[in-house]
Amino acid sequence: MRVEFVFIPKEGEEPDHGLAFEMPGMPQTGDCVTITRPGQAGAASFIVRRVHWTLDYPGPATARCGAQPVLGKTTSVIAECEFEPGPYSSEEHQPAPALA
């Protein structure tokens, strides 16, 4: 299943960026996702906050009993995530030091 991850800053700003992955299943709300990249020391970790499904149904508005069923399809799945710094986070995903 193709899943696009969109990363939302905690401050409520616009989405940071998105990455698409082919996955064996769908992440659920509350899941922790860790992404590694070649040439990057450490990783980026995220918590799934919401999942958006876009579905396409080609038939009439309602299905009728006894009629040949019409099957819709999933056109996109987007997992909205927030950054979650962890012990193996890359430097760019570490929290900023507190100001004194």
C-alpha positions in Angstrom: 0.0 0.0 0.0 1.3 3.4 -0.9 1.3 5.8 2.1 2.3 9.5 2.0 3.6 10.9 5.3 3.0 14.7 5.8 4.9 16.3 8.7 3.2 19.0 10.7 5.2 21.2 13.1 3.8 21.3 16.7 3.4 25.1 16.4 0.5 24.7 14.0 2.4 26.0 10.9 2.0 24.6 7.4 3.1 21.1 6.7 6.9 20.8 6.5 7.2 18.2 3.7 6.0 14.8 2.7 7.6 11.4 1.8 5.9 8.5 0.1 6.5 4.8 1.0 5.3 1.5 -0.2 4.2 -0.3 3.0 2.8 -3.7 3.9 0.1 -2.1 6.1 -1.4 1.1 7.3 0.1 3.1 10.2 -2.4 3.8 12.9 -2.9 6.9 15.1 -0.3 6.9 17.9 2.2 4.8 16.0 5.9 5.9 16.1 7.6 5.9 12.7 11.3 6.2 12.3 12.9 7.1 8.9 16.6 6.7 8.1 18.4 8.1 5.0 21.7 7.2 3.3 24.5 9.6 4.4 22.5 10.9 7.4 23.8 10.2 10.9 20.8 9.3 13.1 17.2 9.1 12.1 13.9 11.1 12.1 11.1 9.9 14.3 7.4 10.9 14.1 4.1 10.1 15.8 1.1 9.5 13.5 -1.7 12.0 14.6 -4.3 11.4 11.9 -4.9 9.3 8.8 -6.7 10.7 5.7 -8.2 8.2 3.2 -9.4 9.3 -0.3 -11.8 6.8 -1.8 -13.3 6.6 -5.3 -16.6 4.9 -5.8 -17.5 4.4 -9.5 -21.2 3.3 -9.1 -24.4 5.0 -8.2 -24.8 6.6 -4.8 -26.2 3.5 -3.1 -25.7 -0.2 -3.7 -28.9 -2.4 -4.1 -29.4 -5.8 -2.5 -29.2 -8.6 -5.0 -27.4 -6.3 -7.6 -23.9 -7.0 -8.7 -21.7 -5.2 -6.2 -19.7 -2.3 -7.4 -16.3 -2.1 -5.8 -14.6 1.3 -5.1 -10.9 1.8 -4.7 -8.5 3.7 -2.5 -6.9 6.6 -4.4 -4.6 7.9 -1.6 -3.7 7.5 2.1 -2.0 10.3 3.9 -0.6 9.9 7.4 -0.3 13.3 9.2 2.6 13.2 11.7 4.4 15.3 14.3 8.2 15.3 14.9 9.1 13.2 18.0 12.8 13.6 19.0 14.4 10.4 20.2 17.7 9.1 21.4 18.8 8.3 17.8 17.5 11.5 16.2 19.7 13.1 13.6 21.1 16.5 14.5 18.5 18.4 12.5 15.7 16.5 14.4 17.0 17.3 17.9 15.1 19.8 20.0 16.7 23.3 20.3 18.5 23.9 23.6 16.5 25.9 26.1 17.5 29.5 26.5 18.6 30.6 29.9 
